[in-house]
Amino acid sequence: MRVAIIGGGVAGLAAAYELEKNGVPYTLFEASPRLGGVISSEIVNGAVLELGPDSFLTEKPQAAELCRELGLADQLVGSNDEARKTFIVVKNRLIAMPDGLMFLIPTKLIPTAMTSLFSWGTKIRMGLELLHPPRKTDGSDESVADLVCRHYGPEAVDRLADPLLSGIYGGDSSQLSAQTVLPKLVEMEQEYGSLTRGMLAGHRKMKAAMKKRANEVSAAVQPGSTSGSAAKPAPARTIFTTLKGGMKQLTEALTAKLNPTAIRLNTPVTSLEPISVGWLVKTGESEATTQQYDAVIIATQAWAAGKMLEKVDAELAADLTGVAYSSSVTVNLVYKDSEINLPDGFGFLVPASEGRAMLACTFVHRKFLGRTPPNQAVLRAFLGGMRGESLLAESDASLIETVRRELMDILHLTAIPITTRVTRWRRSMAQYSVGHNDRKARISDHVAKLKGLYLAGNAYDGIGISDCIRLGRKAASEISKL
Ligand SMILES: Cc1cc2nc3c(=O)[nH]c(=O)nc-3n(C[C@H](O)[C@H](O)[C@H](O)COP(=O)(O)OP(=O)(O)OC[C@H]3O[C@@H](n4cnc5c(N)ncnc54)[C@H](O)[C@@H]3O)c2cc1C
């Protein structure tokens, strides 16, 4: 059995690692000169700068589990949740997101009533939302904006749903699929009608389950208990987890476990062809070479996968190419801490209606402690997204100037940064548009008919790092069992 892995982002690397562990020979083809895909970090004068993703969601365990497996347990750092406060920019003012928001849903009456984020009309609508009857639906998908607007009105879309989703996906809430991006809310609407009631009921159930677990643990540590006096209550989980030396520690540790002779950098795969005993993999534009493999894992962006499969299955290729992708720019700015004055919190989100280039800005040194020297502060602006594609064509100097101008308007920040880094990520973040679940089912049906072909990456079943690791490892372990 010989396997070709196409794409050396975290999904492809996780697949290669799994094959390596299982003793299955493979070749990993990567188009660019480096491995890691969008995961890329730099350490400048002691400050960790994340040029791509800065962390993973702790709730999804696959990334932390892999880090532990790779010997990085002592490098894991939780987010500084005590300082977690996120602001929304409204007419150049920073307004804290009200307490009690869960998955966009307001669940606490007083903070929602007191916030200046919403007008009284929206607040009254949020109260009346409790009376929504359960929804009869034909199962068709709709956009996140439509779902949120139906319950809480357009202002909740503009000031909450849209900025949150563009800060995460670089996405546009009027295009993102409610069924894929917010499946829990779609279920709640069917069961409870009101999303607020559904969320509160879910929260009560979760608290009861946690209390039960805590009681079981404390019973287990009672004197005379036979079930192990070593049992300790689990430490509180933080929302995000990162690595002390940057997210690149994960991709570097993965790479270190791979056979270096199995890695082909600067080697784009141009096409695939199924043959009776496997697949022919064609690489290189000018000096094309073709090699034969028993199985292939495509771990590239879906549009690149579509291109490779054009001649194999035109319908599959069209569905893959049809997955929308957003491009983004990160601008890291390092300041002398003494020269800037930031509000308490993790950072802010910018609604599209504000007409700014920035979608979000993270106060990095506050979100993760111990990764920035004490006399420095790191601000990371996130730009681009579905509505800001044209920004990628701008020069570094112009993007820095734009970010600094906007920081001056919003934070009154005039200090000159001591270090700057601008990084462009073209068509890197998959967008789960309305109808994504149907597209995904069609893709799976077609792939199932192509023996020895597997897909992994952020276009299918979750865009987060843990999702990509899960899909990469799953494909490899299925192949290892053949
Ligand atoms: C700016 C940014 C911030 C993000 N922040 C977070 C975050 O904080 N937390 C989180 O969980 N997720 C975050 N994400 C999402 C997450 O990082 C990505 O979804 C994930 O890392 C994608 O991994 P991947 O391996 O699927 O794809 P990629 O990292 O895109 O890798 C695909 C690889 O395939 C290669 N390739 C393409 N075509 C070919 C070809 N023809 N032949 C060979 N190789 C090819 C590419 O060069 C690339 O290296 C962020 C994404 C971006 C862009």
The ligand as an ORCA input file, in Angstrom:
! r2SCAN-3c Opt
* xyz 0 1
  C      -6.094     33.978      9.017
  C      -6.719     32.730      9.552
  C      -7.003     32.623     10.903
  C      -7.574     31.466     11.398
  N      -7.778     31.355     12.746
  C      -8.149     30.172     13.278
  C      -8.109     29.959     14.672
  O      -7.727     30.841     15.438
  N      -8.478     28.738     15.147
  C      -8.849     27.709     14.317
  O      -9.178     26.606     14.793
  N      -8.865     27.879     12.973
  C      -8.501     29.066     12.440
  N      -8.460     29.229     11.079
  C      -8.858     28.111     10.242
  C      -7.810     26.997     10.232
  O      -6.557     27.536     10.493
  C      -7.768     26.340      8.877
  O      -9.055     25.912      8.516
  C      -6.833     25.113      8.864
  O      -5.567     25.401      9.389
  C      -6.747     24.629      7.422
  O      -5.871     23.532      7.333
  P      -5.819     22.677      6.001
  O      -4.724     21.718      6.142
  O      -7.182     22.155      5.702
  O      -5.563     23.735      4.831
  P      -4.358     24.725      4.522
  O      -3.663     25.147      5.753
  O      -4.958     25.760      3.638
  O      -3.359     23.813      3.696
  C      -3.613     23.384      2.387
  C      -2.276     23.144      1.728
  O      -2.499     22.568      0.435
  C      -1.503     23.087     -0.430
  N      -1.940     22.900     -1.825
  C      -2.932     23.542     -2.481
  N      -3.020     23.090     -3.757
  C      -2.082     22.122     -3.891
  C      -1.698     21.272     -4.965
  N      -2.298     21.325     -6.150
  N      -0.682     20.386     -4.760
  C      -0.060     20.312     -3.555
  N      -0.381     21.115     -2.518
  C      -1.392     21.995     -2.662
  C      -1.400     24.548     -0.019
  O      -0.189     25.123     -0.468
  C      -1.494     24.436      1.490
  O      -0.222     24.324      2.101
  C      -7.896     30.385     10.535
  C      -7.628     30.497      9.165
  C      -7.043     31.651      8.664
  C      -6.734     31.739      7.198
*
